[in-house]
Amino acid sequence: PIWARSHAREEEERRALVTEHAGDIGPGQVFCWSWGYDQTNVYYFQVIAKHGQTVTLRGIAQSFVPGSEGFMSEHVEPSIGHFLIPRYESDNQGKPFTKRLQFTGDGRAYLSMEFGWCELWRGGSHYQSHYA
């Protein structure tokens, strides 16, 4: 059937796109996870290893953009290479973890997270808000 050929062609194109863009991701690159309901939480993760389409990441610190502070908010940027250290046993923020790379239809890399997704950081800052 025609729909099967179309689906097979789309799948082949998607696989080619993944193969092409998966090679662009490697150690040192940063992913940003921004999520929240009443507030906007921003976390940065640095790639420390890659095997095929699986990356090992570790949380890194963030720094405030000077002059961006507002009422219980600010813009933040990743502090590349400044890895977080777990404060207690169940604190997963500083522990390495693995995720499988995924790609949007136009080839942008992302990681699936519990709340939303984590996208490749392309420079710049992110808005963050919080309660006192």
Backbone bond lengths (Angstrom), bond angles and torsions (degrees), N, CA, C in turn:
res aa  C-N    CA-C-N  psi(-1)  N-CA   C-N-CA  omega(-1)  CA-C   N-CA-C  phi
1 P - - - 1.456 - - 1.536 110.88 -
2 I 1.309 114.65 156.30 1.466 121.42 -178.46 1.527 110.99 -63.63
3 W 1.341 117.90 -42.02 1.466 120.19 -177.11 1.528 110.97 -62.23
4 A 1.321 117.98 -33.72 1.468 121.39 179.73 1.521 110.62 -68.37
5 R 1.310 117.25 -40.79 1.472 120.26 177.77 1.515 110.37 -66.17
6 S 1.327 116.53 -40.67 1.458 121.00 178.95 1.528 110.37 -63.20
7 H 1.330 116.06 -44.73 1.468 121.00 179.00 1.530 110.48 -63.39
8 A 1.323 116.94 -42.57 1.468 120.73 179.38 1.530 110.35 -63.34
9 R 1.346 117.34 -39.47 1.461 121.14 179.03 1.528 110.03 -65.95
10 E 1.325 117.27 -43.75 1.468 121.18 178.48 1.527 110.94 -61.79
11 E 1.323 116.86 -42.10 1.462 121.38 179.25 1.527 110.49 -64.75
12 E 1.304 117.54 -40.22 1.462 121.80 178.01 1.533 110.78 -64.49
13 E 1.320 116.59 -41.62 1.467 121.19 178.00 1.527 110.43 -64.62
14 R 1.343 116.56 -40.82 1.466 120.77 179.69 1.524 110.38 -64.09
15 R 1.324 116.86 -43.86 1.473 120.37 179.43 1.523 111.41 -63.45
16 A 1.320 117.57 -39.39 1.465 121.64 177.79 1.523 110.02 -64.10
17 L 1.322 116.98 -40.64 1.459 121.80 178.58 1.525 110.55 -64.05
18 V 1.332 117.32 -44.30 1.461 122.09 178.63 1.526 110.09 -61.22
19 T 1.316 116.79 -47.17 1.471 120.66 179.76 1.518 110.65 -60.11
20 E 1.319 116.49 -42.89 1.463 121.13 -179.18 1.524 111.71 -63.76
21 H 1.330 117.16 -45.70 1.465 120.62 -174.23 1.522 114.39 -88.05
22 A 1.328 119.05 -21.21 1.462 120.76 178.92 1.523 110.75 -62.79
23 G 1.315 117.06 -31.87 1.457 121.01 178.64 1.516 113.51 -68.71
24 D 1.339 116.81 -16.72 1.465 121.31 179.79 1.529 112.73 -78.38
25 I 1.321 117.21 -14.95 1.465 121.55 -176.26 1.521 109.64 -100.26
26 G 1.341 116.31 133.65 1.450 119.52 179.22 1.516 112.27 -162.85
27 P 1.333 116.94 179.84 1.457 121.50 -179.09 1.532 112.09 -52.76
28 G 1.322 114.02 139.67 1.464 120.81 179.37 1.516 112.75 99.40
29 Q 1.320 117.64 -22.83 1.458 119.17 -179.60 1.520 110.20 -76.34
30 V 1.330 115.88 157.62 1.451 122.47 -172.82 1.529 110.59 -120.67
31 F 1.328 115.10 139.01 1.455 121.69 172.64 1.517 108.39 -112.74
32 C 1.326 116.65 146.42 1.462 122.49 -179.92 1.518 109.47 -117.50
33 W 1.332 115.49 131.74 1.458 122.06 176.90 1.514 107.57 -117.83
34 S 1.311 116.55 114.40 1.455 122.78 179.48 1.523 107.90 -118.78
35 W 1.328 115.91 124.69 1.460 119.57 -177.87 1.520 109.74 -154.68
36 G 1.308 116.98 165.54 1.457 121.31 174.83 1.512 111.95 151.27
37 Y 1.316 115.21 167.13 1.462 121.90 178.93 1.532 108.74 -116.73
38 D 1.326 117.40 -69.85 1.462 120.58 177.64 1.522 112.25 -84.37
39 Q 1.302 116.27 -12.22 1.457 121.79 179.00 1.519 107.82 -145.87
40 T 1.314 116.32 163.33 1.462 120.82 179.66 1.520 108.74 -109.68
41 N 1.326 115.94 115.51 1.461 122.16 179.31 1.526 108.39 -97.00
42 V 1.316 117.31 138.62 1.458 121.60 178.66 1.527 108.50 -127.06
43 Y 1.325 115.55 126.46 1.458 122.13 176.73 1.516 108.36 -127.02
44 Y 1.317 115.51 142.69 1.463 121.18 176.95 1.522 109.17 -117.02
45 F 1.327 115.73 141.32 1.454 122.52 179.16 1.526 108.89 -131.37
46 Q 1.319 116.05 133.60 1.458 121.07 -179.96 1.528 109.32 -104.30
47 V 1.325 115.94 136.18 1.461 121.44 177.56 1.527 107.81 -72.07
48 I 1.345 116.60 125.13 1.462 119.73 178.64 1.528 111.68 -109.73
49 A 1.338 116.81 -14.51 1.470 120.81 176.99 1.522 108.46 -161.87
50 K 1.328 115.20 157.93 1.464 120.55 177.48 1.517 109.09 -145.28
51 H 1.321 115.64 134.57 1.457 122.61 176.46 1.522 106.69 -134.53
52 G 1.330 117.05 106.19 1.457 120.82 -176.22 1.509 109.98 64.06
53 Q 1.329 116.19 -121.98 1.461 120.68 178.36 1.521 112.48 -101.09
54 T 1.327 117.36 13.42 1.459 121.40 178.42 1.523 109.40 -107.18
55 V 1.323 115.62 130.03 1.467 120.56 178.61 1.518 108.88 -113.98
56 T 1.335 115.75 146.59 1.456 122.51 171.24 1.513 105.98 -103.70
57 L 1.320 116.06 128.82 1.457 121.92 -176.08 1.515 110.52 -123.83
58 R 1.316 114.05 161.01 1.461 120.60 175.11 1.525 107.72 -144.95
59 G 1.333 116.43 140.30 1.452 121.20 -179.60 1.517 111.83 -64.47
60 I 1.330 115.39 141.17 1.466 120.72 176.71 1.529 109.15 -123.83
61 A 1.318 114.59 159.82 1.459 121.14 -179.50 1.526 110.40 -69.97
62 Q 1.301 114.81 166.63 1.465 121.19 175.11 1.517 108.28 -126.38
63 S 1.324 115.41 157.25 1.462 119.77 176.85 1.527 108.69 -126.11
64 F 1.330 115.16 148.53 1.455 121.07 179.41 1.521 109.53 -76.84
65 V 1.313 116.65 142.53 1.457 121.21 174.15 1.529 106.31 -81.38
66 P 1.338 118.47 117.17 1.464 120.60 -177.90 1.534 111.74 -55.32
67 G 1.326 114.89 134.89 1.456 121.13 178.68 1.519 114.35 85.00
68 S 1.334 118.14 -1.87 1.468 120.38 -178.06 1.523 112.71 -94.95
69 E 1.319 117.22 -1.85 1.452 120.70 -175.14 1.524 110.76 -66.28
70 G 1.329 115.02 135.63 1.460 122.20 175.62 1.502 108.46 -130.80
71 F 1.328 116.83 -164.55 1.457 120.72 178.60 1.519 108.73 -69.14
72 M 1.330 117.50 108.33 1.458 125.04 -179.22 1.533 112.00 50.86
73 S 1.326 115.58 40.04 1.465 120.25 178.41 1.522 110.08 -158.11
74 E 1.328 114.95 164.38 1.455 122.01 177.17 1.527 107.62 -169.33
75 H 1.306 115.99 171.33 1.459 121.66 171.26 1.528 107.05 -101.89
76 V 1.331 116.07 141.72 1.459 121.10 -178.41 1.527 110.31 -127.92
77 E 1.330 114.52 157.60 1.463 123.19 176.52 1.528 107.86 -132.51
78 P 1.327 117.33 156.16 1.464 119.09 178.38 1.518 111.78 -72.02
79 S 1.320 116.21 146.21 1.464 122.79 173.27 1.527 106.28 -102.19
80 I 1.309 115.54 84.81 1.461 122.14 -173.42 1.527 110.91 -58.13
81 G 1.341 114.96 131.08 1.458 121.17 179.38 1.508 115.33 85.77
82 H 1.329 117.81 -6.71 1.469 122.20 178.99 1.536 107.62 -98.57
83 F 1.332 114.99 82.30 1.455 121.48 -174.85 1.520 111.94 -72.82
84 L 1.330 115.18 141.41 1.458 121.05 177.66 1.521 109.81 -74.52
85 I 1.311 115.82 150.19 1.461 122.41 178.43 1.524 106.85 -113.84
86 P 1.351 117.96 128.16 1.472 119.38 178.81 1.526 111.02 -57.94
87 R 1.322 116.43 133.88 1.468 121.25 -179.16 1.517 112.40 -86.29
88 Y 1.322 117.24 -23.99 1.455 121.93 179.85 1.528 107.68 -153.16
89 E 1.300 117.46 169.04 1.472 122.81 -170.66 1.528 113.80 -55.13
90 S 1.326 118.02 -42.62 1.462 120.01 -176.59 1.530 113.18 -88.50
91 D 1.320 117.50 4.02 1.470 121.69 179.15 1.529 108.83 -77.84
92 N 1.316 117.16 106.43 1.460 121.77 -177.62 1.524 113.51 -88.38
93 Q 1.300 117.86 -5.98 1.455 121.74 -175.81 1.533 112.81 -55.82
94 G 1.305 118.61 -43.04 1.458 120.58 -175.77 1.518 114.59 -97.50
95 K 1.327 117.29 -1.99 1.464 120.36 -178.18 1.529 110.33 -86.59
96 P 1.327 117.14 140.03 1.471 119.32 176.22 1.531 110.76 -63.51
97 F 1.325 116.15 145.46 1.455 121.71 176.57 1.527 108.54 -146.17
98 T 1.311 116.08 160.78 1.463 119.81 -178.02 1.523 110.88 -114.05
99 K 1.324 114.39 148.81 1.464 122.66 176.43 1.519 108.37 -144.02
100 R 1.299 115.79 150.90 1.459 121.12 176.23 1.522 108.47 -90.49
101 L 1.330 115.97 130.23 1.458 120.94 177.18 1.516 109.88 -63.67
102 Q 1.317 115.24 139.38 1.460 122.04 173.48 1.524 107.10 -129.41
103 F 1.313 116.02 161.90 1.461 119.97 -176.09 1.517 110.85 -137.27
104 T 1.340 115.47 141.72 1.454 121.03 175.32 1.526 108.48 -73.27
105 G 1.301 116.06 173.41 1.461 120.88 179.77 1.516 114.00 -59.48
106 D 1.346 116.28 -26.85 1.470 118.83 179.20 1.533 112.36 -99.18
107 G 1.340 117.13 11.86 1.461 120.90 172.06 1.512 116.83 92.91
108 R 1.343 118.57 6.22 1.467 120.06 178.16 1.521 110.29 -77.45
109 A 1.344 116.42 131.64 1.461 121.85 -178.01 1.524 110.77 -76.63
110 Y 1.339 115.69 143.33 1.460 121.24 173.08 1.524 109.07 -152.65
111 L 1.329 114.80 164.90 1.460 122.32 177.26 1.520 107.60 -123.40
112 S 1.302 117.05 134.95 1.458 121.38 178.20 1.531 108.50 -76.55
113 M 1.325 116.26 131.33 1.461 121.85 -179.82 1.523 109.09 -124.00
114 E 1.337 116.26 170.46 1.458 121.05 -178.70 1.529 111.30 -57.37
115 F 1.306 117.19 -43.33 1.459 122.65 177.47 1.520 107.74 -117.55
116 G 1.312 117.97 94.98 1.453 121.15 177.89 1.509 113.69 84.91
117 W 1.309 115.66 -144.96 1.454 120.83 -178.26 1.517 110.62 -139.25
118 C 1.296 114.47 167.53 1.456 124.23 -176.01 1.530 105.72 -119.54
119 E 1.332 117.45 119.91 1.459 119.07 -175.49 1.526 112.35 -108.39
120 L 1.312 115.33 157.65 1.453 121.59 179.61 1.521 109.24 -62.58
121 W 1.328 116.78 128.93 1.465 122.13 179.28 1.514 108.62 -75.23
122 R 1.309 116.64 129.14 1.461 122.45 -178.31 1.528 111.97 -115.19
123 G 1.330 115.34 28.13 1.459 119.97 -179.11 1.525 110.25 93.17
124 G 1.301 116.23 166.82 1.458 120.58 179.20 1.514 112.56 88.70
125 S 1.316 114.09 -176.40 1.464 120.80 -176.60 1.524 109.98 -114.78
126 H 1.341 114.76 169.48 1.454 122.13 178.48 1.527 109.11 -129.30
127 Y 1.321 115.43 142.78 1.462 121.87 177.05 1.525 109.45 -74.39
128 Q 1.334 115.76 136.98 1.456 122.28 179.13 1.522 108.59 -137.07
129 S 1.327 117.18 137.37 1.470 120.21 177.13 1.532 108.68 -131.35
130 H 1.318 115.85 162.03 1.460 120.21 -175.08 1.509 110.04 -163.56
131 Y 1.326 114.97 167.92 1.451 121.61 173.99 1.511 108.43 -94.61
132 A 1.313 115.86 154.93 1.466 121.29 -178.50 1.506 111.77 -60.55
